[in-house]
């Protein structure tokens, strides 16, 4: 049987449990046709590149499927009819990789990198601007100490 990879994006306002339910419905269609869902990954709530049906974010789910082409057509049709699914993309592939997808492995690397010490923030020119003290090293702007002043308030002559 041919192998397929399907990624679908569910609406932002549904829960992760509802996204899992959509994936379960797909799995039911596949198993009834004699196929099998070999891989299932929830990628989480991610930002979209552009608005889709007034949504800026969506729940992403990847499914690795082995089934007949007719069953896959039915899955694509059902995902298209589901109001909670914003987009779906199905590709025929040569082999389903058992390792985590690039999305999940990259997210793991980001978490490890975020945990580490980042060091002090460099003083940049694009700071917040608040609480910044100006230090002007030019002598004419420095206040003179009190002992250098005479009784007239003028400097020594």
N, C-alpha and C positions, 0 to 999 in steps of 0.2 A: 504494500500500500504506500502511496505517496506521503511525504512528510510536509507539514506546513508550520509556519510561525504566524500567529495572530497577535497583534497588539491592539487593544482598544482603550479609549479614553472615556471615562465616565464623568458625569457632571460633578462640579465642585461641591454641591450641597447634598450629595448622597453620602452615606457612611461607608466605611471600609467593609462592613458586613454586607451591605447591599451590593458592593462591587464583587465580593466573593459569591454572592447569590447569582449574579449575572454569569460569572465563570462556571458556577455549578450547572446552570441551565445549558451552557455550551457543552459542558462535559456530558450531560444527559443525552443531548442530541448525538454526540459523537459515539458514546457507548451503545446507544440503541442501534446505530448503523454498523456496529462491529468494529469501531475504531477505538483509539485510546489517547488520553491526554497524558503525554510523557513528561511535560515540564509545565510548571505554573509558578510565575513570579509576580508578586505585587510590588510595583516600583514606588508607590506612595503618591501623595498629593504634590504635583509639580506644576510650575508655571507654564503657561502656553506662550508660544511665540507671538500669537495674535488672538484676538477675541474670537471665540466660536460660540455662536448662539448666546451671546451676552455673558460668557464665562471667561474668566482670566486664568483659572486654574482647573486642573482635572486629575482624576485618579487614573493612573496608568496600570495596565495589567498585560503581562505577556503569557501566551499559551503556546506550548510546543505540542503539535497534534499529529497523530498518525491515523489517517482515515481515507475513505474513498472520496473522490471528487464530488459526487452528488451530495454527500453529507456535509462537505465543506461549503458548498454553495448554500445549503440550508442554514448553516451557522452564520454565514455572511448576511443572508437575508434577515435572519432573526435579530442580529446585532443592528442592522439598519432600521428595523422596525421599533426597537427599544428606545423609548424617549430619554432614558438616562444615559445612553451611549452617544457621545458627541462625534467621535470618529473611530473607524476601525481600519486596519490594514492587514491584509493576509498575503503572505509570500510562500511560494513553494520552495523548499530547501532540500539540500542533499542529505544532511544529517543534523540531528538535534544534539547540540552540545550539552553535556551533563554539568559542566562548570557553570557557575553563576554568570549571568550576562554582564556586559561591559558596564551597564548602568549600575547594577548592584555592587560590582567590584570597585567602581570608581567612588561610589558613595561611602564604602568602607574605608577607602584610602583617605577621603576627606575628613571623616570622623577622627581617624588616627592623627591626621595633621592638625586638626583643630584642638585636640587635647594637649598638644605639646606647647611649651613656652614659646611665645612669639617674640619676646624681647621688648625693650622699651620702644615706645613710638618715636620715630625720628621727628625732629622739629622741622616741620615743613612750612612752606609759605602759604599753604592752604589750611591753616588751623582754624579753629572756631572763631577766633578774634576776641573771645571773652577773657577777661582776666590777664590779658597779655600786658606785660610791663615794658615800656620803652626804655631802653638804656642808651643814652647818648653819651659817648665817651669824649666828646669835644669839651675842652676846658671851659669855654665861655658859658656853657650851660650848667656847669656844676656849681652847686652852692658852696660858698666859701665857709670854712669853719668860723665859729664865733670869735675865737681868740685872735684871728687875723684882723678883725675889725676894730677901729678905734671908737671913741665915744660919739663921733658924728655919724657913725654908720657907714663911713667910707673906708676903703681899704687902705693899707699902709702906704706911705709915700716915700 
